């Protein structure tokens, strides 16, 4: 990374503009590489030692970097090392479904400093803001923080906010989240900036930033848990669609599934009827596997396949590949990621079977992998989204 010497117009930049560009370059390097000395930072940015020293003094004065040890123990005299001040800003990321709220708090470096889970059983049509505030307060308190210090909160939910109305669409199973003022109510109730994003889209953000889609411009993430959904990234950007409904593939009619004529009323569709959790449990039961949850059913199917009986696992792979064939035929992605607890339970045996089935069903030949993001991909994506927003603000306006 080389610090800029000219403005984007080709004319010499003003001193303040050049300082801002150099400071931002230095902060990005410290985020990427960890502690660096003045000399190391100068070498990576192309700045002279005096200029690098002035830069670090500015950033330290602004509270964005802090000294942290020296290079003692290496050849030559010890040099002061600097790193991003982790307390420069904090963010929170949430994953919401009808049964629970997961929340994590991270500092500006991306280090998670606290996590919390709040169970929300039953169909509660009121108290949404209060439950979110309770979950965030608990996570912040566990980190020794007050909620009001958070610079950004990103919430992942089923469905998506309609940009025209502000209402949450495609998620009738999430009661209490359909106010046309949802975003404003959450922001007012928490007293900090709030953004709401589709949960599967956030799982794709996690893959894009820290997972297996890093450097991939065109990819699809297929999510299979209680429901089936997808995230579509084209030219490096999430494709949300006109109403935010791009990727709601659970409603997609597919061969082998009953034709659902009123998907909104039924809250279901062909792909959901083939590969959602209830369908997976029923498929396993048809072949003598009794399980309370879909991941348990898939794990039992994997064990059966290892004993030579791959009927259930092969049938599930065919169902997943049938839906994927329709998606990749339109999008032609470089990569397809399988995420959610059903693919995780199936592991490599399921992935390999899906790849084989997909090869026969679609002309496109995307690489197919299972997500390796640790923890909740939705929470990780929510944190990454929040961090991108906050870093842009903090690094540009100090």
Secondary structure, DSSP 8 states (H G I E B T S, - for coil): -----B-TTSSB--HHHHHHHHHHHHHHHHHHH--EEHHHHHHHHT--HHHHHHHHHHHHHTTSEEEEEE-TTSSSS--EEEEE-GGG-EEEEEEEETTEEEEEEEETTS-EEEEEEEE--S---S-HHHHHHHHHHHHHHHTT--GGGEEEEEEEESSEE-TTT--EES-TTSTT---TTHHHHHHHHHTS-EEEEEHHHHHHHHHHHHSTTTT-SSEEEEEESSSEEEEEEETTEE---TTS-TT-GGG---TTS---S-HHHHT--HHHHHHSHHHHHHHHHHTT---SSHHHHHHHHHHHHHTT--HHHHHHHHHHHHHHHHHHHHH--SEEEEESHHHHHHHHHHHHHHHHHHHHH-S---EEEE----S-HHHHHHHHHHHHHHHHHHHHH-
